[in-house]
């Protein structure tokens, strides 16, 4: 019996389809089933393959992409309420909790930081490196 490993070349195009879809649809609900279908895998297998390649589970990757996009919008002067909606958070409170968890400050505090004092991006793990390169 052949066991699919994480290094098989056919996985990368499927994951690229998924990560592209995530980035284009951050404001929408992104179900595991939908992402698995895009990759041509069962939800269970997709979760395993995604985590092996990206270093984080699909839900965590989506959250990181949403926060990264939120940071970009806040730097452009977009209000936190608008950012929350544009990035797929339930409401501004939900957004604030996630943002503070990932960035160590509230969106309002982040928006008040001078551009030179704000890191260019979230800490670069495998998921965010692939998110930026894909």
N, C-alpha and C positions, 0 to 999 in steps of 0.2 A: 504494500500500500504506500502511495506517495503522500508525504506530508508537506503541505505548502509552507514554505519558510518566509520570513519577512524580507529576504533579499531577492525574491523572485522579481524579475524586471517588469512583469505585467502588473504588479501592484502600483508602481509609481504613476502611470497614466491615470489609473482609477483614483488614486489619492489626489492627484492634481485636479481632476474633475470635481472632486468633493471640496477641496480647499478653495477653488475658484468659485464654486457655488456658494459656499459659506460667505466669502467676501462680498459677493454680489447681493446677498440676501440677509445681511446682518439685522435688519429691522424686523424680519419675519421670524415666526416660530420655525425652528429647524429640528425636525424629528430625526431620531436615530434611524428609523425605518426609511425615510426619504434619502438620507445620506448613504445608507447601505445599498439602496436600489441604484443610486448613481454609481456606486463602486462595483455593482454587480455581485454583491455578497449578501449573505444573510446578516441580520443585525448583530447576531452573536459573533460571527466570524469577522465582520467589519470592525467591531469594537477591538478585537484582538489585533488585527492587522494594523489598524490605525494607531493604536498605542505602541506597537512595535516600531513602526516607522517614525511616528511623530514624537514619541516620548511622553505623551499625555493622552488621556482619554478624549474622545470626540467632544464631550460637553465642556471640558476644561479648555480645549483648543478654541471652541466657539467663544467662550467667555474671554479668553485672552485677545482674540481678534476684535471683539466688541470694545474692550477697554482700550486697545491700541487705537481704534477708530475714534473713540470718544476723546482720547487725548488730542488727536489731530484737530477735531472739531472745536474743542475748548481753546486750543492755541489760536484758532481762527476767530475767537470771540463769540462763538455760538453759545446760547444760554444752556444751562444744565438741563432744564426741562425739555428743550428741543433735542439736545444730545441724547437724553434718556430714550426718547421716542425713536430717534433716528438709528439708535444702536440696538434696539430690540429689548430694552428693559421694560418691566411691567409698569413702573412709574419712577418718579424722580428719587423716591426713598430707596427703592431697590437698586437703582443705578448708583446712588451715593454709597450705599453699603459695599457694593462690589468694587467700586472705584477706590474707596478708602482701603479696602483689604489688599488690593493689588498695588496701589501707588503710595500708600502711607499718608494720604491727605485727602480731604474732600475735594470734589470738583471745583467748588468755589475757591478754596485755597490754591489749588493747582492753577486756576485761571488767573489768579493775582500774581503768580510767580513771574519774574522777568524771564524772557525766553532763554537767556543765557544760564539761568539757574535750574532749568528743567532738563532732565536727561532726555536724550533724543528718542528713546524708546524704552519699553519694558525690558527687564533683564532678558538677555537672549539665551533661551534654551533651544533645544532642537525644534520644538513646535514653531516658535516665532522665527527662527532662522529659515525654516522651510516656508512659513507663511510669507515672508518677505521675498524669498527667491522664486516662489512658484507663480 
